[in-house]
């Protein structure tokens, strides 16, 4: 997020795709299993919550403007660089 905030021009887009939690809940049992597997390998890893990702993005000058459900219980998150 820091890099995107640094290099994107005003109105520039950042696209993230993958499994995310929504309001603290996994969108599917397979995502919960994947999260456990990641955290077993490294406690700092894991499936992130959309709100947490949006907060970090906001502290780097990016605003979440769309969230699109995708196949396999994934989401597309679209962020826009705020006016600078």
N, C-alpha and C positions, 0 to 999 in steps of 0.2 A: 504494500500500500504506500509505503514511503516513496518508493521508486516511481510508482504511477503518479503520485501527487507532485513529484518533482518534474517529470518529463511531459506530462499531458498539458496541452494548451487548454485555455478556457473552453468548455463545452466538449473536450475530448472524452472518449469512452473507454471504460475498462469492463471487460466481460469475464465473468467467472462461471465455471460449469462444474457441477459435481454434487455429491451428497451434502446436505446441510440439515441441521435441526431447525425446526420452526417452533418458536415459543417454548424452547427447551425440550421439545419432543422430536424423536426420530420420525421420519416419514414412512419408514417400513422396518420390519424386523431385520431384514438383511443389512440395513444401514446401521442398526444398533450393533449387530455382530461385527461389522466392519470397524466401527468405532472401538469396540473392545479389543479387537485385534491390533489396531494401531496403537492404542494406549498401552497394551501389553509390551509392544516393542519399545515404546518411548512415552512416558507419561505426559510429555508436552505435545504429543501428536493427538489427533482425533478429529472427529467430524465437528465442525464449528456451527454455532447457532447464527442464523441470518442477522439477528439483532446485534450480536457481538461483532460480526464482520462489518456491519453498517456503522457501528460506533467507531471502530478503528479507521474505516474509510473516511468518516467525517472528520476525524482528527488530522487527516492528511488532505483535506480539501476536496473530498469526493462525496457525492450524494447518491444513495440508492434511488433509482427512479423506476425500475421494473424488476419483477420477479416472475419467472415463467416456469411452470411445471414442465418437466422433460421426461422422456422414457426412463425406465429402470429406477424410478423414485429419485431422480436427480432434479436439480434446479439450475436454471440460468439466472444469474444475478447481473444486472446492468447498472453500472455507476457512471455518473457524469462528473467531470472536473468542474468545480464551482468557478465562478468568475473571479479572476485575480487582478 
